[in-house]
Amino acid sequence: MEINLVSEGLKFMVLGMLIVFIFLVILVQIMKLQAKIINKYFPEKAPEAAPSSANAAQEAEQEAHHVAAIIAAVTEFRKQS
């Protein structure tokens, strides 16, 4: 009885590749099912409304004051050094 090691090796290689492929297909399907279940019971919240333009203008002015204060502090520090 002669056993051809090359053909046996190819059979095991194909069998192993099929097992891994089937496992990955099952894994992808389970992940899709999990995503559907999570989205059903824990939906994403709607994004909050954008701030009004008057509020945004006030925040921009306040940020400008902060930047000016930082620049003044750095300038004073450099004068002392």
Beta strands, then each sheet from edge to edge (+ up, - down):
end
